[in-house]
Amino acid sequence: MQARLLLSLWLLVSLGSCSGATDYFSSITGLEQLLQTEQILMRDLSTHLSKSKARLQQLESELSAIELEHELAGKGMENYLTNPVNVYRLMKRLRTDWTELEARVQQMSSRMPFSIAQHHHTLSFPSQEDVDGAALALVRLQSTYKLDVAQVAAGILNGIKYGTAMSWQDCFVLGQQLFEMEDYNNTKVWLRESMERLRQRQPHHILPEAGTLNSMELVAKTLFQMGDFDTAYELSQRVLEFDPKRIRNWHLGDKAAQPTPTRVDEDDDWAENVWGGHLPKHSDPYSLTEEFAHYEKVCRGEVGPSAAQERPLRCRYARGHNTFRLLAPFKIEEHSLDPYVVTYHDMLSVEKIVELKQMAVPRMQRSTVNPLPGGQLKKSAFRVSKNAWLAYNTHPTMLGMLQDLHDASGLDMTYCEQLQVANYGVGGHYEPHWDFFRDESHYPAEEGNRIATAIFYLSDVEQGGATAFPFLNFAVKPQLGNVLFWYNLHRSSDMDYRTKHAGCPVLKGSKWIGNVWIHEATQTFARPCDVYRDHEISLDYEAIK
């Protein structure tokens, strides 16, 4: 009888639960199912909260890292922004990282409205061109100054620690950018640095975003198909460590002999054809010449002057062409006597330099290069800077600069191009070039060619940024208030090809200069011709080697 009653009760409970009965309040019987239900809900919620906490902790960690960067910037804005690593990471964050953060926050909850789109009309954001430019600056500095990639990523430039290190994501995105620019050699080193940083620093319990893994996988498969098996193998192994299921994605088509990339010994000659022989989109054939390689050596200070001088070079005082300078003589440092290249020290005061910058900044635009006759001025990776043109008669400071140059050199200042104030930022440079015009159509016949150049240095530069003369084997370091002066033409008015010069990339700092180009008309008595033409000595320097 009792057994039959228990069976009836069990059937009633079972039938009630199966039929979806909800009158648990009317009896104690069956409430244990509610406890079990709540346990399941608690477990599910706890799992979701744990995942959310992990995501929030990751977001908080990334936000803290950004806040740390701004604390460092607050201690010295100019010092922070003249670090090329800092500039690249800032542009990368504003171009890609904040968009990813926005997407992740919106995925977490629709009740957490966070949008950066509303700020695009009121705040400044870098373009993709800016980010690419910052990436190229790092590569340019790495190449010119023979910097170790691991040290650059660690924020160390030429042995000096300037700021926080790049994350593995920073290095990976940089590698991606370089890959898209077809700069495959630099792609390899930055991707490998990314993987090394990922191996060392990424907590194993934090899975990279799916989009990041997708990008890593895509780059790895492309590298594999192009023949860079080593780098592809390293990338794919990192992807599979985080998501082993992705091994099913590694079907590379009929051209691949196996489903996953395998480490093999590359044939050096073949690899050189694939990677070393390909010219990146941002490069030109000149960068592969011996002449360009020598220019980089001059920037690094690996070579010194070799041409024999008529007499030893000196530092000296001179009165110039103004009797007042008997009391305040020019301080001249000789760099070369033929062609004549000198530095006039302490020619411009800090106060006047501040005035020049204040006038120039509102007019600054991206520097361009001279086109072929009849062409339009255009931007180029050959020259990375901004400049402004200022008329001398608009301010006494600029008229005083012309007067000082006249007093120092004796040249007539009637025909001078407007003062060009230029600023070279992160990695800013100007590849080897001549200041004279090789085509007569580029200058008015009544003014003549550029007989001389004077560069007023409007700032110091902590590292890099020297004015290099590759054919003369020396470089002049910018120094606030100094003027670098040289003649572009022989006394015969022929072009002096030995004066090819360049602005070495700015490694650390912000380079400000003021360019004065003096034309040859009216210089007959200031710099008269010799009896014989003196141009043959420089003809061998005309051809690029």
N, C-alpha and C positions, 0 to 999 in steps of 0.2 A: 504493500500500500504506500509506504513512504518512498520507495524507489519510483513508483509510478507518479507520485506527486512531484518529485524532483525532476523527472523527465518532462512532465507537463510544463513546469516552470522554465526549464531550459528551452523548450520549444517556443514558449511565449516570448522569451527574451530574444531568441534567434529570429523568430518571425518579425518581432517588432523592429529589430535592427535592420533586417533585410528590407522591410517595407518602408523604411525611411521614417519611422515614428520619431517624434520630437518631444514627447511628453516625459522627458527624464525627470522633471521637477516633481512629478506625482509619486515617484517611488525611488527608493535607494537602489533598487535592482537596475543594473546596467550603467550606473554612474562611473564604474571603473573604466568603461570605454571612453568616457569623456576625459578622464585623467590621461588615458593613453593618447587620445587625440591631442590634448594640450601638450603632452610630452613631445609628440611629433612636431607640433607647431613651434614649440620652444627650440627644438633642435634645428628646424629649418630656419627660424628667425636668427638663432645664434650663428648659424652658418653664414647667412646673408650679412649679419652685422659684422662678423669677423672679416668677411671679404670687403665690406664697405670700410671697416676700420683700416684694413691693409691699404685700400685705395686712398683713403683720407690721409693715412700716414705717409704714403708715397707722395701725395700732393703737398702735404705739409713740408715734407723733406725738400721737395723741389722748390717750393715757395721760400723756405728758409735759405736755400742756396742762392736764390735770386736776391733776397734781402741782404745777404752777406755781401754780394757784389755791389749793391747800392751803398752799403756802409763803407766799403773800401773806396768807392767813387766819391763819397761825401768827404773823405779825408783829403782828397786832392783830385778835383775833377780833371784838370789838364793832364796830370800824371797818369790817371786811370785811362783816359781816352787816347793817350799816345802809345798805348800798348797794343800792338796788332792782334794779339790773342784776345784781349778784352773786346776789341772792336768787332772781331769776327763773331764772338759768342753773343754779343749784344744784338747784332743784326740777325743772327740765326734765331735767337729767342723771339724777337719781335716778328720775324717772318714766318717761322714754323712752330716753335715751341708753344707760344701762347694760344695759337689756334688749336693745337692738340690738347692743351689743358682745358680750353673751353669745351671741346667735344667730350672730354672725359667727365667733366663736371655735369654737363647736360645729360649724359648717359646715366649718371648716378641718380639723378632726381630731377623731374621736371619742375619741382618746387624750388629749385636752387637756380634762379635765373642769372646767368652770367654770359654776357655777350660783348665781344670786342668790336663788332661791326658798328655799333653806335658811336664809337670813338674815332672811326676812320676819317671823318670830316673835320674833326677838331684837334686830333693829335697827329704826330709825325710817325710814320711807319716806313721802314726801308723797303725798297722794291727788290725784285729778284736780281736785278742788275747790281744793286748795292751789295747783296749777299755774295753774288758771284765775284764782284770786285774785291771784297774782303778776303774771299777764299784765294783768289789769284795773288793777292798781296802776301799772304802767308807762304804760298808756294814760291813766289818771287824771292822773298827774303830767305827762305830755306835754301834755294838754289844759289843765290848770289853770295851769301855769307857762309855756305856750307854748314848749315845748322843741322843738328841731330833732331830727327822728328820727335823722338821720345822727350827730348828736353823742351822743344817748342810746345808740345802738348802739356808739359808740366809747368808751363809759364816761365821757362828759363830761356833767356835770349843772350847768347854769347857768354854763358856762365853766370849771368845775373838773374836772380829770381825777382820777377816784377809783380806777379799776381797769382790768382788761383789757377788751378790746372783745368784743362779741358776734360769733359766727361767722355766716356766711350761713345755716347750718342753724338757728341760734338764731332769727334774724329770720324765717326761713321758717315754722318751727313756731309762732312767735308769730302770724304772719299767718294760719296755718291755724286756730289757736284763735279768733282774732277773727272769722274767716269763719264758724265754727260758731256763734259767739255772735250772728251777724248784724250785727256791727259793720263794715259794708262800707267805710265811709270810711277807718277805720284799717287795715283789711285791705289796701287798696291801697297805702298808704304803706309798710307793713312788708314787703309782698311786693316792692315795687320796691327797697327798701333791701337786701333779701336778694339780688335779682338783681344789683344793683350790686356788692355784696361778692363774689358768686360770680364776676362778670366780672373783678374786680381781683385776687382772691387764690387762686382755685382753680387748681392746676396742671392744665394741659390733658391730661396723660397719666394723671391719676387720675379714673376714672369714678365718679360718685356711685353709691351703692347703688341697686339696682333698685327697692326700696321707696320710696326718696326720689324717684326719677324718676316712679314711678307716682303718688305724692302730688302732685307738681308738675303732672303732666299732668291729674289729676282736677280740681285747683283751677282750672287754666287753662281747661279745657273748661266748667266751671261758670260761671266769670266771663264767658266768651264768650257763653254762652246767656243770661246775665242782662244782657248789653249793655255790660259794661266791656271793650271791645275792646282798648284800649291795654295794660292790665295783662295781659290774656290773651295778647296778642301777645308781650309781653316774656317771659312765662313759657314759652310754647310754643317760642320761639326758643332759649331756654337748653336746654330738653329736647332739641330736635333737634340742637343743637350736639354734645351728648354721645352721642346715639343717633339718627342720621338715619333709621334704619329705622322709628322710631315715627311717621313721617308717615302710615303706613298706618292708624294708630289714630284719625286725626283725621277720622272720619266722624261728623258731629253730628246726623244724621237729616234728615228732610225739611224741618225748620224752618230749616236752615242752607243758605245759597245757594252756599257754596263749602266745599271740604274742609278748608282751613286758615284760621285767623283772620287777618284782614288789618287793618292799621292804618288807621283811619278817623278823621275829625274828628267828635267827638261833639257832638250838639246840647246846649248847656249846660243849657237848661231841662229837657230830657228826662232828662239825666244826673242833675240835681238831684233829680228825682222818683224815680229808681231808687235813688240812694245817699243823698243828703242828707235826703230826707223819711222815710227808714225809721228807726225807733227800735230800737236794739240791745236784745237780751234783757236785758242788765244795766242798762239805763237806765230812766228814768221821765220822764213829760212835764215834770216840774219842771225837769229839766236843760236843757230847751229854752227856758225863760223868760228874760226880761230880768233878772229878779231874780237868777237863778242866775249869769248872765253877769257881773252886777255884783259878786256875791260873789267870783267868781274874780279880778276886777280888784283887789278889796281884798286878797285873798291875795297877789297879785303886787306889791302896793304901788303900784299905778297911780293910786290916788285917795287923797285925804287928807280930814280932817274939814272939813266945810263949815258945820255948824250954828253959829250965833252963840252965844257963851258970855256969861253974866252978867259974868264977869270972866275975865281970861286964865288958862289952865291953869297949874298950878305943880307943882313938886316941893318938898315941905315936911316938916318934922318936926312930930309931934303926940304928945301924951301919951295920947290916947285916953281911956279910962274907968278908968284905974288910975294912982294917984299914983306908983307905982314907975317909971312910964314917964317921969317927969321926968328920971331918970338914964339911962334907955335908951329914948328916944322911938322911936315908929314912923316909918319913912321911907316917906312916901306920895308916889306919882306919880299925878297926876290925868289921866284920859283923857277924862272927860265929867262935867259937873256935873248935867245933866238929860237922860237918866237918869244917876244917880250910878254911875260906873265908875272904880275906882282900883286901883292895884297897891301892895301892902305889900311892901317889899323886905326880904330877909334875915330871913324869919320862921321858917325851919326849917333846922337845921344838917345837914351832910352825914351825921353819925353817926345822927341820927334818921331821915333819909331811907333809909339802909341798913337800919335796923330795919324800917321800913314795907315795903320791898320784900321782905325776908326773910319777913315774915308773909304777904304777899299772894301771892307766886309759887306756893306749893302750892295755892292756891284759885282760880287764874286760870281763867276760862272765857270763851268767845266772847261779846262784848257783844250785847245784844238791844235791840230798840226797843219802846216801849210800844204795845200793841195797842188796838183799840177796846174799850170796856167789855165785860167778860166773855170777851175773847179771850185767847189764849195769847201769851206773849212769843216773839218769833221773830227769827232772824238776818236781816240785810238788808245789801245793798251800800250802803245809806244810811249805815250806821255800821260801820266796820271797825276793831275793836280787841278786846282781851281785858280783863276786869276781875275784881276780887274785892271782896267786901263784908266789912268788918271792924267789929266792935262796939267802940265807943269805950272801954268799961269793961274791955276785956281787956288794955290796955297803957297805961302812964303817958304815952307819947309822944302817943297819940291824945287822951287827956284834956287834955294840954297844948295841943294844937292848938285844941280847943274853947275853952279858957280864953283863948288869944291872940286868937281871933276875937271873943270877948265883950269883951275889953279894947279891941280896935281899933274895933269897930262899936257897942258898947253893946247889941247884940241879946241876947235871952235864948236860951240853947242847950238849953232843956228838950226841945223837939221838933225833932230833927234826924234825918234818915235816916242809916243806917249809912255810915261812910266808904267811898266807892267808889274803890279804887285801880285805875287803868286804864293800859294800855300800848298805844300805837299804833305798830305796826311799819312795815314797808315800805309806803309809800303809804297808811298808815292815816289815816282822816279821819272826821269826823262832819258831815254836811251841815247847812245852816242849820236851826235849830229854836229853839223856846222852851223854857225850863226849867220854867215854870209849867204847871200842868195846866189845860187848857181845859174839861175835863169834871170835875165835882165828884165823880163816882164813883171817880176815880183816887186820891183821898186821904181819910183819915179826917176827918170833919167836926170832931172835937174838936181836930185838929192844924192845920187850915187849909191853904191853898195854900203853895207855895214862895215866901216873901217875898224871899229872897236866895240867891245862889250864891257860893261861895268855891272857887276852883281853886288848890290847892297844886301848884306846878310841882316835880316830883321829879327833873327832869333838864334839861339844856340840849339844844337841838336845833340841829344844824349848819345845816340849810336846811329851810325850810318848817315846818309844824306850828303856825303861829300861831293864836291864838284871834281870829277875825274877827267884827266887828259890821258887817254890810253896810249897815244903815240909818244907822249913825253914821259910816261911812266911815273906820274905823281897824281895825288888827289889832295884837294884843299878842304879842310874841315870847316863848316860854317861856324862863325863866331860873331856874336851880337855886335853890331856897329861897324864891322869891317867891310871893306869893298875889295872884291876881286876884279882886277882889270887886265885885259889883254887885247892885242891887235889881231883882228881876223884876216887882214890883208897884208901882203908884202908892201914895201915902200913903192914898188912899181904898180900898186893897185891890183896885182894878181891875187887870186885866192890862196891863202896859206892853209893847205890841207892838213898840216900838222896840228891845227887848232881844234880838231874834232874833240868834243867834250861831252860829258853826260852828268846828269844828276843821279848819283847812286841811290838805290832804294833807302827810304827812311826806316831804320830798324826800330828805333825807340825815340819818340819825340815828335814835334810838329815843326816843319821847316818853312820859314817865311823868308822870301827874298823880294828885292825890288830890282828889276832889270832895266838898264838904260842902254839903248843901242844907238850909237853915234854914226852918222853917215859921212861919206868921204868928201862930199862937195864942201867947198870953202876950207879944206885942210891943206891947200897947196903950200902955204908957208909954215903951218904948224908941224907938218910932217912931209917935207919935200922928198921927191924921188931921188934915187942915186943915179949916177951916170949910166950904170948898166942895170938891166932887169935882174932881180934877185929871187925869181920864183922857182927855178929848176930844183932847188933843194927839197921842195915839198911835193913835187909831182908824183913821187913813188907812193905817197900816202893817199892818193885819190881812190884807188881801187880797193874794194872790200876783199879781204882774204880770209 
